[in-house]
Amino acid sequence: MKNQSYPHLFEPLPIGTMLLPNRIAMVPTDISSANADGSVNQRVITYHEEIAKGGCGFIIVGATTPDRATGRPTVTCLAADEDPLIPGLANLAEAMHRHGAKCAVQLQHPGRQAAWPRKNLISASDSVVDLPGSAGHEVIYAENIAQGKASRAMTPEEIYALAEKFAEAAWRVQQAGFDSVELHGAHGYLIAQFMSPYVNKRNDRFGGSFINRMRFVLEIVNRIKLKCGKNFPVGIRYSGDEWLEGGRTLDESIKIAQLMEESGVAYVDISAGIFETPGTVMDPMYYPEGWNTYAAAAVKQHVKIPVITSHSLRNPDYCEKILAEGKTDLVGFSRQLIADPYWANKAKAGRPEEIRRCISCLVGCWQESLMIKRDMRCAINPAVGDERFIHLPPARQPAKVAIIGGGPAGMEASRIATLRGHKATIFEKTGELGGAILCCCTVPGKTKMRWYADWLRSQIKKLGVEVQFRTEPDVKRLKDFDAVLLATGSRVVRPDVPGINLPFVITFEDVLRCKNKKCQHYPSDKLPPAECGDTVLIWGDHFGAADAAERLGHAGKKVYVVTPHRDFAEWMEPCHRDVMLKRFKGGNGEGLKGKTCAQPVTIVRQSTVTEIKKSGEVVLMDSEFRCSSLKVDSVVLALVEKDSRLYDPLLSAGLNVAKIGDAVLVRNVRGAVTDGANAALTLEKDSVLNANNALIANLPTEV
Ligand SMILES: Cc1cc2nc3c(=O)[nH]c(=O)nc-3n(C[C@H](O)[C@H](O)[C@H](O)COP(=O)(O)O)c2cc1C
């Protein structure tokens, strides 16, 4: 029977010899959680099994290397380069099949983008690259200066030998019971390095003309067909456009699809970008839903084999629409299924509002995991990499927990605590839940953050968490509670410099907070104008500063950002930073359309403010004690520090109090959510404070 709400999403689809139960695909995602030898472990199985359980029809397991010796995209990616790896892969396939999903493995060699080995990297051509957005780049040196990674051109003998290794790996995948295999020809990894005229400068039979650049991938396809038989479906993922001068474009991508169809390839999976244009590879939150669908739609007009589209797909209604319009055959999700593996089932049940939509922050799944050679996490889904959150342990005895502060840390703590059976009360000093997230509502391109705030608010409401608005509880009020979680976030610092209290010195919150009284949570699409004159100096180097610069720059102001650091926003997730800096220059990230800053945002590096004069003149001093001045209409303070002022009084009053989120240390949404989730996970009625003042209930001794 056809699904009432989403008939196209839940329509079966044949691909070669496979029959997919629906049109929902997990596009390859390297969760970098395998064992050091590349073998499958329980973490890998759990992650993929949850997605199968959640109703996804086709799961393409992420980057799996055909040759560990010459290239691993992440240090704990999967491998298929030896027969003893087959049993583990078989367990993985079985776990997905158990829930009705079809599955593939993506074979990937990173070439110049390898995380391992670190030296003597292979590629189509000799090159030295600095790709800070790539997991393979060395970002872990204390002195984080771009190193540049050298790679060398493969010899023809090496090329043929590696093509054979791909085929051998595909055969192992087939032996393990997978339904299909996919080749990774996107994002500037090895196959893409051969395909791209930007990277491939060879003048032998593997470089130059279109067909020469395709020779490596064709060689692999042919060898797989020989080893695995014509009926074993082989798919290919490649970028519809590399979005850089000298790179591949959509015209050629259509030709590639036709060539692949002729060569017996079963489907094409159309991605975007190369790591020189990182925003298109892993689109930051600035990118609108489905911005890359145009490429699949164009390719689809020229081939009969199924086409997959991906990138920032989040809403079932939108996905249904592009399927119904014939723009794609499958909708592909990577980060959406990290944030919520049950997307498909929630849509199928007609409850899309239950979906925890991915906010595309790339903090948990990229910046704080794969990029620094660790296994994958998620900023908003604590269950990624920590199974205890999948099967939450019920509370032994329900506790009464007070949570001070209704930001992401406080809300997530209340959600998990309530799910475990505790009674949580949030005390929020303003009239609204959301905390720091509410400041994102007015920032162009960051409104996806609202999704998460909305989701938390609706979950909390559904769970019946008590919320006391406009309340700052005192010790007396809190004495009734078994535990107190202090989630009071951060506050703006007012450095002691002359003029700091002048009326035109405002805070980033003044600039960003929505003041629209009609709307409970955030303004309508039309923002009220920012009242700060035409020329503004922002002082600080955290989200408040970056967001205020975006908001004011897009509102047409002349913006200066003063940072004490060598460069601005070095803490920021690199794909976001790349796009943000392009926007500051008055342009846009590649593939990103829409409004740009009317005037470039100027970054004043390694400097501080020493005086603010009544006339609006601001005196600056750089790291070599040189002074200069700027004339502005407003100064926006965006220096922040943790706000844990309540902690000592509560602790000395004998309360069981622990800090969570920015009240511990100013970080990002992942820091806040993880703290909140972890505190609520271990909370019990008889919790005590351990020697580090963390709440703990399972001490081995009877304390
Ligand atoms: C943590 C992470 C790992 C990824 N691993 C792979 C991979 O192994 N192979 C691949 O082709 N793309 C990989 N990608 C890219 C995604 O498949 C996808 O194209 C991209 O994230 C945009 O789509 P989305 O908005 O659905 O996440 C990865 C992305 C992330 C965030």
The ligand as a MOL file (V3000), in Angstrom:
LIG
                    3D

  0  0  0     0  0            999 V3000
M  V30 BEGIN CTAB
M  V30 COUNTS 31 33 0 0 0
M  V30 BEGIN ATOM
M  V30 1 C 31.5890 12.4700 8.9960 0
M  V30 2 C 31.4350 12.3970 7.5180 0
M  V30 3 C 31.9920 11.3450 6.8250 0
M  V30 4 C 31.8340 11.2650 5.4490 0
M  V30 5 N 32.3570 10.2040 4.7860 0
M  V30 6 C 32.1720 10.0990 3.4500 0
M  V30 7 C 32.6450 8.9630 2.7550 0
M  V30 8 O 33.2090 8.0480 3.3310 0
M  V30 9 N 32.4430 8.9220 1.4120 0
M  V30 10 C 31.7970 9.9090 0.7250 0
M  V30 11 O 31.6210 9.7920 -0.4800 0
M  V30 12 N 31.3280 10.9850 1.3760 0
M  V30 13 C 31.4900 11.1010 2.7110 0
M  V30 14 N 30.9730 12.1810 3.3680 0
M  V30 15 C 30.1720 13.1700 2.6310 0
M  V30 16 C 28.7010 12.8220 2.7460 0
M  V30 17 O 28.4200 11.5820 2.1430 0
M  V30 18 C 27.7790 13.8910 2.1180 0
M  V30 19 O 28.0320 13.9800 0.7650 0
M  V30 20 C 27.9180 15.2670 2.7300 0
M  V30 21 O 28.0330 15.1820 4.1100 0
M  V30 22 C 26.7170 16.1600 2.3730 0
M  V30 23 O 25.4960 15.4990 2.5490 0
M  V30 24 P 24.6160 15.5740 3.9050 0
M  V30 25 O 24.1020 16.9750 4.0210 0
M  V30 26 O 23.5300 14.5630 3.7330 0
M  V30 27 O 25.5120 15.2530 5.0390 0
M  V30 28 C 31.1160 12.2700 4.7480 0
M  V30 29 C 30.5620 13.3280 5.4610 0
M  V30 30 C 30.7090 13.3850 6.8280 0
M  V30 31 C 30.0700 14.5340 7.5590 0
M  V30 END ATOM
M  V30 BEGIN BOND
M  V30 1 1 1 2
M  V30 2 1 2 3
M  V30 3 2 2 30
M  V30 4 2 3 4
M  V30 5 1 4 5
M  V30 6 1 4 28
M  V30 7 2 5 6
M  V30 8 1 6 7
M  V30 9 1 6 13
M  V30 10 2 7 8
M  V30 11 1 7 9
M  V30 12 1 9 10
M  V30 13 2 10 11
M  V30 14 1 10 12
M  V30 15 2 12 13
M  V30 16 1 13 14
M  V30 17 1 14 15
M  V30 18 1 14 28
M  V30 19 1 15 16
M  V30 20 1 16 17
M  V30 21 1 16 18
M  V30 22 1 18 19
M  V30 23 1 18 20
M  V30 24 1 20 21
M  V30 25 1 20 22
M  V30 26 1 22 23
M  V30 27 1 23 24
M  V30 28 2 24 25
M  V30 29 1 24 26
M  V30 30 1 24 27
M  V30 31 2 28 29
M  V30 32 1 29 30
M  V30 33 1 30 31
M  V30 END BOND
M  V30 END CTAB
M  END
